[in-house]
Protein backbone atom coordinates (compact mmCIF):
# COMPACT_ATOMS: atom_id res chain seq x y z
CA UNK A 1 0.00 0.00 0.00
CA UNK A 2 3.04 2.26 0.32
CA UNK A 3 3.17 2.80 -3.46
CA UNK A 4 -0.54 3.56 -3.58
CA UNK A 5 -0.21 6.19 -0.86
CA UNK A 6 2.74 7.74 -2.71
CA UNK A 7 0.79 7.84 -5.96
CA UNK A 8 -2.21 9.46 -4.28
CA UNK A 9 0.01 12.02 -2.55
CA UNK A 10 2.39 12.98 -5.36
CA UNK A 11 1.06 11.58 -8.63
CA UNK A 12 -0.62 13.82 -11.16
CA UNK A 13 -4.17 13.00 -12.14
CA UNK A 14 -3.46 11.60 -15.57
CA UNK A 15 -4.29 8.61 -17.69
CA UNK A 16 -2.80 5.53 -16.06
CA UNK A 17 -3.11 6.70 -12.45
CA UNK A 18 -6.33 4.91 -11.56
CA UNK A 19 -5.30 1.90 -13.61
CA UNK A 20 -1.99 1.58 -11.74
CA UNK A 21 -3.74 1.93 -8.38
CA UNK A 22 -6.32 -0.67 -9.41
CA UNK A 23 -3.52 -3.06 -10.42
CA UNK A 24 -1.55 -2.51 -7.21
CA UNK A 25 -4.68 -3.32 -5.22
CA UNK A 26 -4.75 -6.70 -6.94
CA UNK A 27 -7.60 -6.04 -9.35
CA UNK A 28 -7.61 -7.13 -12.96
CA UNK A 29 -7.00 -4.53 -15.66
CA UNK A 30 -7.16 -4.72 -19.44
CA UNK A 31 -4.16 -4.74 -21.76
CA UNK A 32 -4.68 -1.07 -22.63
CA UNK A 33 -5.03 -0.16 -18.97
CA UNK A 34 -1.79 -2.04 -18.24
CA UNK A 35 0.00 -0.02 -20.92
CA UNK A 36 -1.29 3.28 -19.51
CA UNK A 37 -0.39 2.16 -15.98
CA UNK A 38 3.16 1.24 -17.01
CA UNK A 39 3.69 4.58 -18.78
CA UNK A 40 2.38 6.36 -15.67
CA UNK A 41 4.71 4.34 -13.46
CA UNK A 42 7.72 4.72 -15.75
CA UNK A 43 7.26 8.49 -15.93
CA UNK A 44 7.41 8.78 -12.13
CA UNK A 45 3.67 9.34 -11.79
CA UNK A 46 4.03 12.44 -14.02
CA UNK A 47 5.16 14.39 -10.93
CA UNK A 48 7.01 16.83 -13.23
CA UNK A 49 3.97 17.20 -15.47
CA UNK A 50 2.21 15.19 -18.15
CA UNK A 51 4.42 14.96 -21.20
CA UNK A 52 5.76 12.73 -23.94
CA UNK A 53 8.58 10.53 -22.63
CA UNK A 54 10.19 10.56 -26.09
CA UNK A 55 11.57 7.05 -25.48
CA UNK A 56 11.02 5.78 -29.01
CA UNK A 57 13.00 2.63 -28.22
CA UNK A 58 10.43 1.55 -25.62
CA UNK A 59 8.20 -1.22 -26.94
CA UNK A 60 5.19 0.52 -25.38
CA UNK A 61 5.93 3.94 -26.88
CA UNK A 62 3.52 3.52 -29.82
CA UNK A 63 0.71 3.19 -27.24
CA UNK A 64 1.83 6.10 -25.03
CA UNK A 65 -1.29 8.23 -24.45
CA UNK A 66 0.81 11.42 -24.36
CA UNK A 67 3.20 10.90 -27.27
CA UNK A 68 3.66 13.82 -29.64
CA UNK A 69 1.71 12.99 -32.78
CA UNK A 70 2.53 16.20 -34.64
CA UNK A 71 4.57 15.92 -37.84
CA UNK A 72 7.22 18.27 -36.42
CA UNK A 73 7.67 16.49 -33.07
N, C-alpha and C positions, 0 to 999 in steps of 0.2 A: 504493500500500500504506500510505501515511501515514494515511489515514482509517481503514483497517482496524485499524491498530495503536492509534489513538486510541480507537476503539470498544471494542476488547478491554481497553484500560487503564482507561477511564473509564465506559463505557456500562453501564447496569444490565442485568441479564439479564431481558429482557422480550420480549413478543411483538414481532417486527419486527427484533430484533437479528440473529439468524442469517440472516434473509431479506436484510437490507441487506448483510451481509458477503458472502453468496452472490452477490448482484447485483454488488457492487463487484469481486469476483473474476472477473466476466465470465460467470457462469453464468446460465442461464435461470431465471426465477421466474414463478409464476402471477400472475394479476391480483390475487387476494386477498393473496398474499405481497407484491406491489408496494405495495399500499395499506398494509399493516402496516409495511413498510420505510419508506415515506414518512412515516408518522406518527412512527415511531421517530426518523427523521432530523430532522424538523421540531421535535420536542420536545427536541432537543439530547441525544439518546441517553438520555433520562429520567434524566440525571445528578442532578437535584433530586428524583427519585422518580417512580414511575409514577402518573400522574393524568390526569384528563380535561383536555384542552386548552381546552375550552369555546369553541372557535372555530366557532360555528354557521354562520358565513358560508363556511367552507371546504367545497369541493365533496366532499371525502373524509370530512367529519365524520360522516355517517350510518354509515360503515363503521369508525369509530374503535373499536378493541377495548376501550378504557378509558373510553368515554363514560358519563356518569351516566344510567342508564336509570330511575332512580326518578321517581315522579310529582312529587316536591317539588324535584328538582334539575334 
